[in-house]
Amino acid sequence: MDIPYTKHALGNGLPVLIHEDHRCPIVAVNLWYHVGSKNEQPGRTGFAHLFEHLMFEGSEHYDHGYFQPLQQAGAVLNGSTNPDRTNYWEVVPTSSLELALWMESDRMGHLLPALTDEKFRNQRDVVLNERRQNYENRPYGMVVMAIVDALFPPGHPYHWLTIGSPDDLRAASLDDVRAFFSRYYHPANASLALAGDVDPDSVLAMVDAYFGGIEPGPAVGSVAHGGETAREARLVMEDAVELPRLYLNWLSPAIFAQGDADLDLVADVLADGKSSRLYRNMVYERRIATDVAAMQQSRELCGFFQLVATAAPGHTLAELEAAMSAELAHVAESGPTSAEIQRSLAQAEAQFVYRVQTVGGFGGKSDQLNQYNVFVGDPGYFGRDLQRYREATPASVAASARNVLLEAPRVAVSVVPRGRLDLALPDSAKVVCS
Amino acid sequence: MIAVDRSRLPTPGPDPIVRFPEVSRRVLPGGLRVRTVEHRGVPVVSFMLLLSSGSAADPVDRPGLAALTADMLDEGSGSRSALEIEDALSSMGAQFETEVGSDATVLSLLTLPRFADEALGLLSDIVARPRLAAEDFDRVRELRLNRLRQLRDLAPAVADLALARLLYADHPYGRLPIGTVRGLEGSAPVDVSNFHREVWRPSQVTIVAAGDATHDELFGVVEHAFGWWTDPAPGHDSAVPVARNVMTMAAPFLPTAPHAIVDRPGAAQSELRIGQVAVPRLTPDYYALLVLNTILGGQFVSRLNMNLREDKGFTYGVRSGFEFRRAPGPFVVQAAVQTGVTADAVREILSEVRAIAGPRPATAAELDLAKSALTRGYARSFETAGQIARGLAQLALYELPDDTLEQFVPSVHAVDIDAVTAAAGRLDPARMTVAIVGDREKVEPGLRGLGIGALTVLEAEA
């Protein structure tokens, strides 16, 4: 399996990746800017994401909302921001590709003349509501703030969340918007992928016509930071929840780095599906938990690994912690069985196939090409990505579980119903996030 | 060299021509209907098994039984335990999901063609030979009771249920599929096995197979796995409740629209649901209602979202929709808005509904935008095998004609401004029910000032 593509560079340095797929009369346009919340400064958090919202509010030559003309053309469109990157995409009928390129290039080359304080204040209010909806008013929604706060030292680019803090969002100014755009939004810091019903030569000429004249802009270097230092912490947070939940967190390798794929497999073995070790032990057999999950959160500078479980009524987080630590120790010491590794590999291989079913959107082929191009400099990394899982062995998985998890400090956060601090892991320090 | 003209947007080219997949239809001896579609290019096969029965069939005193039964299916069947089923599916990299809605239960299975035969064999064990054992029942029911408990914290779920209760009361659409604590606690293993025997019959099932294989290969896989399955003999223990038929029951008549609030002291936002009982899927003005809703609240640039989000910044997003079901389903506007603007948001929503149904009907430009968005975007609905299978399963559920997919674009094009105006007559702004989950002390005074009528206080149910 792979995603065949051609790679080109415009005169201003903008990389253009083209993949042909003529099964459906649609084209995905996918544009990554290599900027995310890791590029923000303390005191101005949430800015990269707020800026993403403004990119839909109009540009110099089309100073209206971006949704109307694209929806009228039958497109679906969206964007997203995470700590490492921001992406924008449209999936359009083939006959409306030029419209999408016109609009993407106008907001890359000509955004600032259309920016007004009114748009800025409106979208700041929308983002504050996004934060209320997805974090403040959601059960367990605030815990992730306590987790990144404790895992990453102050000043580290992952110390804050992409959604930002309300005070910082309110303190941001239009001058901040202009400076941010000038620094990060230009061809030298972007990657454009097109996938779908296109003819590569003519589409490349069209891309060059629309994007080729945009100034390359300054090169953007990697983010300077003082590195990570793992430390042990035990925290507890109260929330409007019925059942207590435990989050165990460790610093872990960066995306595509040595050990990253091993930790995906550790997560599978521990908590993917009913027959995984933790689910079977805690939910299926002993019924001390209502759910359990494990994730390797891969990021560009460094990752973090999470084990999460919710206590069944009448059970304590200390019981969960004991069960989780015991299974983790077992995997780290004896490794997964070869049957477990084979099952995880079969799932990984199938997932790679399922991922190439769509040309665009979040996670379609165009997004995938950009991810590989931006993070490893090779859009054709698909096969090598899969190879990482094929090369994993029980011994390598055990070694990663031992080095990264079992023998490393961890941040344990208990979330308990209000007034029930007694349900937390013993000796946890109370934290409040807002 | 392409000339770039930034003085105006490029006009979209001709509408895309959507090539509809050819559908082959056959029936197995037990009455199970099979639909197959060849979808080449990616080596996957998607199976969508549709049972034309969902939570609306819950016995009156067992809310949640349909979903509990569906959840029990893969807890051991044929010769395998629950863990062995899970192991077998994951060893193939297959994705298996169960969804229970009001009118239907859908089991979906995505797999690689080389595993299709084995995966479908498992699916037939799951569906037709489940063990439904007492010890598995206890565990699964306990998990669902805990899930219900957790849903009481989740404002969107509390609001969905509050609106369903207000609009439908004891009608089968007045519950969420997960049911109630009392319904689950009152269910026994025998209820599950009786419900399974009564409802899970091949004559009530359609399997759609779409993917990288020929019609004959896809049909052969389904036939091999399900060809033996026949309806069980009629009759059951008459002491146990029977499945209900939603088509024989009407939603309650409400002389005035009831409104309610579920108190969540300190909530950062109010979760709003505003709606009324509307129409069934087979309503003759289906396409006009689709277009109407697209204009009102069905897309980003709808009136509701442009007003509440893009103009006022009250919310991250607001949307509306007709829930087209077998019996008349609700029309619902939903949004989460910051606490301080709750009454303003309710007023704006009601005022937009009032406007489109009266003084400010849809314009020609809005009509054109909505129709273009729906028709030009239609090709996207058939990109993956799973999308195709799901689309065809919907046709089977509502017993829609075979050419419904082909007729979508012309049917939407045929909607004119008079049809949209007439469709707007389905909305009755004076009788819209308002359900709110939020900080009562902060929002109630403003709501009373709206003059919408009495507001009762509901407990978060479970």
Contacts between the chains, C-beta under 8 A, distances in Angstrom:
chain1	res1	chain2	res2	distance
A	21	B	41	7.3
A	23	B	40	7.6
A	23	B	41	4.9
A	23	B	383	7.5
A	24	B	379	5.8
A	24	B	380	7.3
A	24	B	382	6.6
A	24	B	383	4.9
A	25	B	16	4.1
A	25	B	17	6.7
A	25	B	18	7.3
A	25	B	19	8.0
A	25	B	379	5.3
A	26	B	16	7.4
A	26	B	379	5.8
A	26	B	380	5.8
A	26	B	383	7.1
A	60	B	6	8.0
A	61	B	6	4.2
A	61	B	7	7.2
A	62	B	9	6.2
A	65	B	301	6.7
A	65	B	306	7.9
A	65	B	310	6.6
A	67	B	299	7.7
A	67	B	300	4.3
A	67	B	301	4.9
A	68	B	301	4.8
A	68	B	369	6.9
A	69	B	9	5.5
A	71	B	299	5.8
A	71	B	300	6.7
A	71	B	301	6.0
A	71	B	369	7.1
A	71	B	372	7.9
A	71	B	373	4.5
A	71	B	377	7.8
A	72	B	12	7.5
A	72	B	368	7.7
A	72	B	369	5.1
A	72	B	372	4.9
A	72	B	373	6.2
A	72	B	376	7.9
A	73	B	12	4.4
A	73	B	372	7.2
A	73	B	376	6.1
A	74	B	12	7.6
A	74	B	15	7.8
A	74	B	16	7.3
A	74	B	372	6.4
A	74	B	373	6.3
A	74	B	375	7.0
A	74	B	376	2.3
A	74	B	377	4.0
A	74	B	378	7.6
A	74	B	379	7.7
A	74	B	380	7.9
A	75	B	377	7.0
A	76	B	377	6.5
A	76	B	380	6.6
A	91	B	380	6.2
A	93	B	12	7.3
A	93	B	13	7.9
A	93	B	15	7.3
A	93	B	16	4.1
A	93	B	376	5.3
A	93	B	377	7.6
A	93	B	379	6.3
A	94	B	13	7.8
A	94	B	16	6.3
A	95	B	12	5.9
A	95	B	13	2.9
A	95	B	14	5.7
A	95	B	15	7.4
A	95	B	16	6.2
A	96	B	10	7.9
A	96	B	12	4.3
A	96	B	13	6.6
A	96	B	376	7.5
A	98	B	10	4.4
A	99	B	9	6.1
A	99	B	10	4.9
A	99	B	12	6.1
A	102	B	4	7.7
A	102	B	6	7.8
A	102	B	9	6.1
A	102	B	10	5.5
A	103	B	9	7.5
A	106	B	6	6.9
A	110	B	6	7.8
A	121	B	313	7.6
A	122	B	310	6.8
A	122	B	311	7.4
A	122	B	312	8.0
A	122	B	313	4.9
A	123	B	313	7.6
A	124	B	313	7.7
A	125	B	312	7.9
A	125	B	313	2.9
A	125	B	314	7.7
A	126	B	309	5.8
A	126	B	310	7.9
A	126	B	313	5.3
A	126	B	315	7.5
A	126	B	316	6.0
A	127	B	316	8.0
A	128	B	338	7.3
A	129	B	269	7.1
A	129	B	313	7.1
A	129	B	314	7.1
A	129	B	315	5.3
A	129	B	316	4.6
A	129	B	336	7.3
A	129	B	337	7.2
A	129	B	338	5.7
A	130	B	316	4.1
A	132	B	268	4.2
A	132	B	269	4.7
A	132	B	316	8.0
A	132	B	336	7.2
A	132	B	338	6.1
A	133	B	269	6.2
A	133	B	315	7.9
A	133	B	316	5.0
A	133	B	336	4.6
A	134	B	316	7.7
A	136	B	268	4.0
A	136	B	269	7.5
A	137	B	155	5.9
A	137	B	267	5.9
A	137	B	268	4.7
A	137	B	269	4.7
A	137	B	271	7.7
A	137	B	336	6.8
A	138	B	154	7.6
A	138	B	155	8.0
A	139	B	150	7.1
A	139	B	153	4.2
A	139	B	154	6.0
A	205	B	1	7.7
A	205	B	2	6.0
A	206	B	2	5.6
A	209	B	1	7.0
A	209	B	2	3.9
A	209	B	3	7.6
A	209	B	4	5.2
A	210	B	4	6.0
A	213	B	4	7.8
A	240	B	153	5.9
A	240	B	264	7.5
A	240	B	266	7.7
A	241	B	150	7.6
A	241	B	153	5.4
A	242	B	149	4.9
A	242	B	150	5.6
A	242	B	152	6.4
A	242	B	153	5.8
A	243	B	146	6.9
A	243	B	149	6.9
A	243	B	150	6.2
A	272	B	90	7.5
A	273	B	86	5.1
A	273	B	90	5.4
A	274	B	82	6.0
A	274	B	83	5.9
A	274	B	86	4.3
A	275	B	83	4.5
A	275	B	86	4.6
A	275	B	87	5.0
A	275	B	90	7.2
A	280	B	83	6.7
A	283	B	143	7.5
A	284	B	82	7.6
A	284	B	83	7.2
A	284	B	139	7.1
A	287	B	139	6.6
A	287	B	142	6.8
A	290	B	143	6.1
A	290	B	146	4.4
A	290	B	147	7.3
A	290	B	150	7.6
A	310	B	150	7.8
A	312	B	142	7.6
A	312	B	146	6.3
A	313	B	146	6.9
A	313	B	149	7.6
A	342	B	91	7.1
A	343	B	87	6.9
A	343	B	90	5.2
A	343	B	91	5.0
A	346	B	90	7.1
A	346	B	91	5.5
A	346	B	92	6.4
A	346	B	93	4.5
A	347	B	90	5.7
A	347	B	93	4.7
A	348	B	93	7.7
A	349	B	93	6.1
A	350	B	92	7.3
A	350	B	93	2.5
A	350	B	94	7.2
A	350	B	95	7.8
A	350	B	111	7.5
A	350	B	112	5.9
A	351	B	93	6.9
A	353	B	42	6.8
A	353	B	43	6.1
A	353	B	44	6.1
A	353	B	112	6.4
A	354	B	44	6.5
A	354	B	95	7.2
A	354	B	110	6.6
A	356	B	42	6.0
A	357	B	42	5.2
A	357	B	44	6.7
A	357	B	383	7.3
A	357	B	384	4.4
A	357	B	385	7.4
A	357	B	386	7.7
A	358	B	383	5.7
A	358	B	384	6.2
A	359	B	383	7.3
